[in-house]
């Protein structure tokens, strides 16, 4: 769908690269610019395990389908290469901090002056304005800790837990793609590009939007309770007799409470004075959760799954990633995709989150090696072989 759209990515780690990856999945020609040594995340699995793991699935996920070049943007010749690429590009994506971009002449105002049709996507930790605009920020600090997400996920009395790898980055990547696509649509009408600004902090606050809106409106927000003190017993996790966990949740209607109680084996519970209203159930939560714990411990996950499905209730198994990759519904939903492995074969990877017309995307290229397409891209920009050799010898490109 995006064939003919050229994207230049000057970015490291995951948030901005994941946005460029999704555009590549949809057909855009994405050129990833790395330092001469390559993106730091290429070495994510180096020296962290005695198992001598090979490959880098995290880097491969965020950078499949791209062409990769290595340029020293600290040099005049290197910056000139990036400027030439940007003048021919439809989209420029970067997570370099604003001050560094201004020093290099790769900020929005400068590149817009050279290409008024350019959609310029900035992905930062804390945004482009304010005293902390140039503060470095990974998703675990800006998206998770600073936004309130981490604190609100902590049950009372517990300690903070880290975010799983790049979760906030990938949510921010999705948001960035949405902004880029809106700006490209607007360009069709105006002929001019736009600055698209995404930040880990703002995305984290948006992800917490329902709670944050409550905080803004009422000036207070209830904390997350431990499982044994769930404020609503029908919205909780329960362990089955075979050691698995499931998550149960009611719809916002008046019938699910009774239906759940019927299935679990407590049909009279909604009429019990101790549990009749939400406030009653909250005040007697420990007793009620203990009753449901006892009930769910009587049957296996498969048995509970059938009973809950037969009653058309909302539930899901609490799965490990090793189970998710074997889950037939995950495959049917298009969650996984074949990716070229660079050796003539295919490997399985995680698909980007949108499917069009029920068809899986075809990933055209594997993840690029360090500087794999440098010479190819420079030739497209008009550099001849002698200049390319000189640039490589001078440490400008790799």
C-alpha positions in Angstrom: 0.0 0.0 0.0 2.9 2.4 0.7 4.9 1.4 -2.4 6.6 4.6 -3.7 6.9 6.1 -0.2 10.5 6.6 0.8 11.3 6.7 4.6 14.6 7.7 6.1 15.2 6.5 9.6 17.9 8.1 11.8 17.2 6.3 15.0 18.4 3.7 17.5 16.8 1.2 19.9 13.1 0.4 19.5 10.4 3.0 19.5 11.2 5.0 16.3 12.6 1.9 14.5 9.4 0.0 15.2 7.4 2.7 13.5 9.7 2.5 10.4 9.3 -1.3 10.5 5.5 -1.0 10.3 5.8 1.4 7.3 8.2 -1.1 5.7 5.7 -4.0 6.3 3.1 -1.9 4.4 5.4 -1.4 1.4 7.5 1.7 2.0 11.2 1.8 1.1 12.9 2.4 4.5 16.5 3.3 4.6 17.9 2.9 8.1 21.0 5.1 9.0 23.3 3.7 11.6 26.6 4.7 13.1 29.7 3.0 11.6 29.5 0.3 14.2 25.8 -0.2 13.8 22.8 0.4 16.2 23.7 -0.3 19.8 20.8 -2.7 20.1 22.5 -5.0 17.6 24.6 -6.2 20.6 21.7 -6.8 22.9 22.5 -10.5 23.4 26.2 -10.2 23.6 27.8 -11.4 26.8 24.6 -11.8 28.8 24.2 -15.6 28.8 26.4 -18.6 29.3 24.2 -20.4 26.7 26.1 -18.8 23.8 22.9 -17.5 22.2 23.1 -16.8 18.5 21.1 -14.2 16.6 19.4 -11.0 17.8 15.6 -11.4 17.6 14.9 -8.1 19.2 16.8 -6.1 16.6 15.5 -8.4 13.8 11.9 -7.6 14.8 12.2 -3.8 14.7 14.4 -3.6 11.6 13.2 -6.3 9.1 12.4 -5.2 5.6 14.7 -2.1 5.7 17.8 -1.2 3.8 20.7 -0.4 6.1 23.5 2.1 5.6 26.2 3.3 8.0 27.1 7.0 8.0 29.2 9.1 10.3 26.9 12.1 10.8 29.5 13.9 12.9 31.3 14.7 9.6 30.4 17.2 7.0 30.3 14.6 4.3 28.2 12.3 6.4 25.6 15.0 7.2 25.5 15.9 3.5 24.5 12.3 2.7 21.6 12.5 5.2 20.5 15.8 3.8 20.5 14.4 0.3 18.4 11.4 1.5 16.0 13.7 3.3 15.5 15.9 0.2 14.2 12.9 -1.7 12.3 11.4 1.2 8.6 11.4 2.1 9.1 10.6 5.7 12.1 11.3 8.1 11.9 9.4 11.4 14.4 10.1 14.2 14.8 9.6 18.0 17.9 11.7 18.2 17.5 14.4 20.9 16.5 17.9 19.7 19.7 19.7 20.6 21.9 17.2 18.8 19.7 17.4 15.7 20.0 21.2 15.7 23.8 21.0 16.0 23.9 18.6 13.0 21.4 20.7 11.0 19.0 17.8 10.9 16.2 19.4 12.8 12.7 19.9 11.4 13.0 23.5 10.4 16.2 22.9 8.5 15.0 19.8 6.6 11.6 21.4 5.9 13.4 24.3 4.2 15.0 21.7 1.9 11.9 19.6 1.3 8.5 21.1 2.1 6.7 17.8 1.4 8.7 16.0 4.1 6.8 14.4 7.0 9.2 14.7 9.9 8.5 12.3 12.8 10.3 13.0 16.1 10.2 10.3 18.8 11.6 11.4 22.1 11.3 10.5 25.8 9.7 13.7 27.0 8.6 15.8 23.9 10.1 18.7 22.1 9.1 21.5 24.6 9.8 22.2 28.2 12.9 22.1 30.4 13.3 18.4 30.0 13.0 18.2 26.2 16.6 17.0 25.9 16.5 14.6 28.8 17.4 11.0 27.7 14.5 8.6 28.2 13.9 4.9 27.7 10.4 3.4 27.8 11.0 1.9 31.3 11.6 5.4 32.7 9.5 7.8 30.5 6.6 5.5 29.5 6.5 3.3 32.5 7.7 5.1 35.6 7.2 8.8 34.8 3.7 8.4 33.3 2.1 6.8 36.3 1.7 3.4 34.7 4.2 1.6 37.0 2.7 3.0 40.2 -0.9 2.2 39.2 0.0 -1.4 38.3 1.5 -2.0 41.8 -0.9 -3.6 44.2 -0.9 -1.9 47.6 2.2 -2.8 49.6 4.1 -4.2 46.7 7.3 -3.0 45.1 7.7 -1.6 41.6 8.4 -4.1 38.8 10.1 -3.4 35.5 8.4 -3.2 32.1 9.0 -6.1 29.7 11.4 -5.3 26.9 10.3 -2.5 24.6 6.6 -2.7 25.4 6.3 1.1 25.8 8.5 1.6 22.7 6.2 -0.5 20.6 3.1 1.3 21.8 4.8 4.6 21.0 5.8 3.1 17.6 2.1 2.5 16.8 1.2 6.0 17.8 4.0 7.4 15.7 2.8 5.5 12.6 -0.7 6.8 13.2 0.6 10.4 13.2 2.7 9.8 10.1 -0.2 8.4 8.1 -2.4 11.3 9.1 0.3 13.7 8.0 0.7 11.9 4.7 -3.0 12.1 4.1 -3.0 15.9 4.9 -0.1 16.3 2.5 -2.3 15.0 -0.3 -4.5 18.1 0.2 -1.9 20.7 1.1 1.2 19.6 -0.7 3.2 20.2 2.5 4.6 17.9 5.2 4.2 18.3 8.9 6.1 17.7 12.1 4.8 14.6 13.8 5.7 14.6 17.5 5.5 11.5 19.6 7.0 10.9 23.1 7.2 8.0 25.4 5.8 10.1 28.3 2.7 11.3 26.4 2.0 7.8 25.0 2.3 6.3 28.5 -0.2 8.9 29.9 -2.5 8.1 27.0 -2.3 4.4 27.7 -3.4 5.2 31.2 -6.0 7.5 29.8 -9.1 6.0 31.6 -7.5 6.3 35.0 -5.8 9.6 34.2 -9.2 11.1 33.2 -10.6 9.9 36.5 -7.7 11.5 38.4 -8.2 14.8 36.5 -12.0 14.8 37.0 -12.3 13.7 40.7 -8.8 14.6 42.0 -8.4 11.0 43.3 -8.0 7.5 42.0 -8.3 4.1 43.8 -5.2 2.1 44.0 -4.6 -1.4 42.6 -5.5 -4.0 45.1 -3.9 -7.4 45.7 -5.7 -10.3 44.0 -7.1 -11.5 47.4 -8.7 -8.1 47.9 -10.2 -7.6 44.5 -12.8 -4.9 44.5 -15.0 -7.0 42.2 -14.8 -10.8 42.6 -15.9 -11.3 39.0 -13.0 -9.3 37.7 -10.1 -11.3 39.0 -7.6 -14.1 38.4 -8.2 -17.6 39.5 -6.1 -20.8 39.6 -7.6 -24.0 38.3 -7.0 -27.6 39.7 -4.3 -28.3 37.1 -2.2 -25.3 38.2 -3.2 -22.9 35.4 -4.6 -19.4 35.8 -7.5 -17.7 34.1 -8.7 -14.1 34.0 -12.5 -13.5 34.4 -14.3 -10.3 33.7 -18.0 -9.3 33.5 -19.5 -7.2 30.9 -21.1 -3.9 32.0 -24.6 -5.4 32.3 -26.8 -6.6 35.0 -26.9 -10.3 34.0 -23.2 -11.4 34.0 -22.9 -11.4 37.8 -25.7 -13.8 38.2 -24.5 -15.9 35.2 -21.0 -16.1 36.7 -22.3 -17.1 40.1 -24.5 -19.8 38.5 -21.5 -21.2 36.6 -19.1 -21.1 39.6 -21.7 -22.7 41.8 -23.0 -19.9 44.0 -26.4 -19.1 42.4 -27.7 -17.4 45.6 -24.7 -15.2 46.1 -26.2 -12.0 44.5 -29.0 -12.1 47.0 -26.7 -12.6 50.0 -26.8 -9.4 52.1 -23.0 -9.6 52.4 -22.5 -9.4 48.6 -25.6 -7.7 47.2 -24.1 -4.4 46.0 -20.7 -3.5 44.6 -19.9 -1.8 47.9 -20.9 -4.9 49.9 -18.7 -7.1 47.7 -15.8 -4.7 48.0 -16.1 -4.6 51.8 -16.2 -8.4 52.0 -13.7 -9.0 49.2 -11.4 -11.4 51.0 -14.2 -13.7 52.0 -15.7 -13.6 48.5 -12.4 -14.2 46.7 -11.7 -17.2 49.0 -15.0 -18.7 48.0 -14.2 -18.3 44.3 -10.7 -19.6 44.8 -12.2 -22.8 46.3 -14.6 -23.2 43.5 -12.1 -22.7 40.7 -9.7 -25.1 42.3 -12.2 -28.0 41.7 -11.9 -28.2 37.9 -9.2 -28.0 35.2 -8.6 -25.1 32.9 -10.2 -27.0 30.0 -13.2 -27.8 32.1 -13.6 -24.2 33.2 -13.1 -22.9 29.7 -15.9 -25.0 28.3 -18.3 -24.0 31.2 -17.5 -20.3 30.8 -17.8 -20.4 27.0 -21.1 -22.3 27.1 -22.4 -19.4 29.3 -20.9 -16.8 26.8 -18.8 -15.2 29.5 -15.7 -13.2 29.0 -12.5 -14.9 30.2 -9.0 -15.9 29.0 -6.2 -18.2 30.0 -3.2 -16.5 31.5 -0.6 -17.7 29.0 3.2 -17.9 29.0 4.8 -16.7 25.7 5.7 -20.4 25.0 1.9 -21.1 25.0 1.1 -18.0 22.9 3.3 -19.1 20.0 1.4 -22.4 20.0 -2.0 -20.7 20.3 -4.1 -21.4 17.2 -6.2 -18.3 17.6 -3.1 -16.1 17.7 -2.1 -17.6 14.4 -5.6 -17.2 13.0 -5.6 -13.5 14.1 -2.4 -13.0 12.1 -0.1 -12.4 15.0 2.9 -14.1 13.3 4.4 -13.8 9.9 7.1 -15.4 7.8 10.3 -13.3 7.4 13.2 -13.9 5.0 16.2 -15.1 6.9 18.8 -13.7 4.5 19.9 -17.2 3.5 17.2 -18.1 1.1 14.8 -19.4 3.7 12.1 -18.1 6.1 11.8 -17.7 9.8 8.8 -16.8 12.0 8.4 -13.4 13.4 5.9 -11.2 15.1 3.5 -9.4 12.7 2.7 -5.7 12.9 -0.7 -5.2 14.6 -2.9 -4.4 11.6 -4.2 -6.7 8.8 -5.8 -5.4 5.6 -8.4 -7.3 3.6 -7.7 -10.4 5.7 -4.3 -10.8 4.0 -0.9 -11.2 5.8 1.8 -8.8 4.8 4.7 -10.1 2.8 8.0 -9.1 4.3 10.3 -8.3 1.4 13.7 -8.2 3.0 15.4 -9.7 6.0 17.0 -7.5 8.6 20.0 -5.7 7.1 23.5 -6.4 8.1 25.7 -3.5 9.3 26.1 -1.3 6.2 24.7 -3.8 3.9 23.1 -1.3 1.5 25.5 1.6 1.9 27.0 1.5 -1.5 23.6 0.8 -3.2 22.0 3.8 -1.6 24.9 6.1 -2.3 24.8 5.1 -6.0 21.1 6.0 -6.1 22.1 9.4 -4.7 24.5 9.9 -7.6 27.8 9.0 -5.9 30.2 7.1 -8.2 32.5 4.3 -7.1 35.6 6.4 -6.6 33.7 8.8 -4.2 32.2 5.8 -2.3 35.6 4.3 -1.9 37.0 7.6 -0.7 34.2 8.0 1.8 34.7 4.5 3.1 38.5 5.1 3.4 37.9 8.4 5.3 35.6 6.7 7.8 32.6 8.6 6.6 30.6 5.5 5.6 30.8 1.7 6.2 
